[in-house]
Every structure is written in structure tokens, then in C-alpha cells.
Amino acid sequence: MPEKLLEQIDRLMQQRPMYKEVLSAYRDLLGFVDEVEPEVAYKVKDASIRELKAREGFPLFSREDLPIDHEAAAVLFQRLLQHLSSTERKDREALKRAFQAVEGNPQWVNDVIGAFLSGDEVKLTTMAQEVTLSPMVVKFLAHMAVWPSMKYLRESAAEGIQERTWNHGWCPLCGSSPDMAYFSDEGKRFLHCELCGYEWTYPRIKCPFCENERAKDLGYFTGEEEEGYRIDFCRKCKRYIKTLDRRLVGSPGPLELENLTTLHLDMLAHKQGFTPSGG
């Protein structure tokens, strides 16, 4: 695991003690994730096809046909379950039941990952309830399980993305919604994909979910003493996205990490009547 990432996790533990338990577990899980070297069969698409897909607003891949290493993802999911079920978490008994479900039926984990990738929230929730585990935890573990494949794909396929012609609010690589945004040192706005982690530029005065550009419908608010963090919202579609301003935040972590440690901003947005990308 990169030393810089460890330093960022430790810094956030000190700055946000309420997330200490979450960050400690996340750091442990990253150790398992870093050990995985997925075998991803990525085939470079023809340049003309890539350009056509971009012009028509289609991502390079859809979530259902992402070339990921399903076997590696299933093994990693099981290892993450086994580790967490051995800790003193409050939900460790549910985690044990989930681990037993995987041992008894290897297809169980494949179904979970498949439901996660296809965005089948009903099936994902049903399977989580079968082992009395929180759907959020199951979703998080599924995401961690496919992350090595997503990282490989992002790094190998990025050159195939025609970003100059891409002005949509969904990821040009996998078609997923953004889960966070940030302002660069130059003031440009970037969106961060909730699934693969790809980042792309997007207009500052435009909703990434309904593409509303009416300034009077768009706004933002901040939490108490949260310099550099804000919640951008759209009154038209009632959705929001958390935004980090890198000009104001010293040594920000990867957005996957920042998203995990700003759940209090999600709660604040919910109280104001706004929903996230999937709402």
C-alpha cells in the first residue's frame, strides 16, 4: 500500500475521530485489495467506434459488460468477509453468516457481484437481508472486490476515451454516475465515477444528473467548519453531489477515501431534502 495513502488515512483519523473505526477497517481491507493482480482481458476498441460512441453519448463499456476478473473478485470478496467476521464489529455475526453462505454456495458471491454491477438494488438488498447484513455493507464489499479490475481497466483504457467530445454527467468509461466532484488548482470541475474511479471535466454551472443549466436552480451549502467541502445541489431534480475544493484542502486523499469520511455531509443533504445520484 502506498505510504502516502497510509499517511492520508492517519491524518483523517486525527481530523475526523468519528470515522476512526471505519478508516481502520478500510485500511485493513486495502491490504487485501492490493494483493490482487486481476487477469483482465481488455481489448482496445477501434478508434472510429470509440469516437462514434462518445459522440452519441455512450460510454466505452456498460456496467454489465465490463471486462473484469470475476474469479479474482469472488475470492477477494470471500477474504474480506472472513477478515471482517473475525473482528469485534457489531455486525460480525451477520458477516459470519454471509461467509458461511459463500462457503456453502460459491454462486452466492457471484450473484451479489452481478447484482452490484448491474445496479439491481432489489436483488442486492434481498440477498443482504437473507444473511441479516446491511445492504450498504454488501454493496461496499462488492465494490472493494471488483476494485482491482476497475483500477486495471481505468489505467489501460483511459487513452481510449474521447474526453474532448464528452459533456455528460455519466462516466465515459463505464457509464456510472459520479459520487463526488472536485475543483482542481485551476478551478476546473471534475466528476469522479462511483464505480471505476475515472475522473472527467464537467461544467461548473450544470447539474450532472439532469443536465439543468439554470443558475437559479443550482446552489450549494457547506457544513459547519468544513472549509473546502461543500454540497452542490439542483432544485430541479432534487439531487446533490459532494464537492471538494483542492485549492482549500491541504493534501486531500483519493476521492474514494474522502467520500467515505464525509458521510455527515450526506446526512446534512438528506435533511435538506436532497438525494444522491442513485436517489
Secondary structure by P-SEA (a helix, b strand, c coil): ccaaaaaaaaaaaaacccaaaaaaaaaaaaaaaaacccccccccccaaaaaaaaaaccccccccccccaaaaaaaaaaaaaaaaaaccccaaaaaaaaaaaaaaccaaaaaaaaaaaacaaaaaaaaaaaacccaaaaaaaaaaaaaaaaaaaaaaaccccccccccccccccccccccbbbbcccbbbbbbbcccbbbbbbbcccccccccccccccccccccccccbbbbbbccccbbbbbbccccccccccaaaaaaaaaaaaaaaaaaccccccc
